Amino acid sequence: MIVLTQIMHINVKKLGQNIKKLRGQAGLSQEELAYRAGLKLSNLAKLEGGFNSNPTLTTLSAVANVLTNGSLDQLLR
């Protein structure tokens, strides 16, 4: 499993803020985003809160597919 923090420096707080912002713009609740991305709600909440210091590429891709049509760049800004 690829762990992005091992490949590149990711500011997990900023990542969480970006996800929350994009989720709000999409008009989705955490529950709906978690469902659409195939994630557990608790994992999404940790990611949004900046408490997941090792997000996997699979997790970020799933969130990006729902929020940004697959753009990891937009998610990681």
Helices and strands as residue ranges (DSSP letters): H 4-7, H 12-25, H 30-37, H 41-49, H 57-67, H 72-76
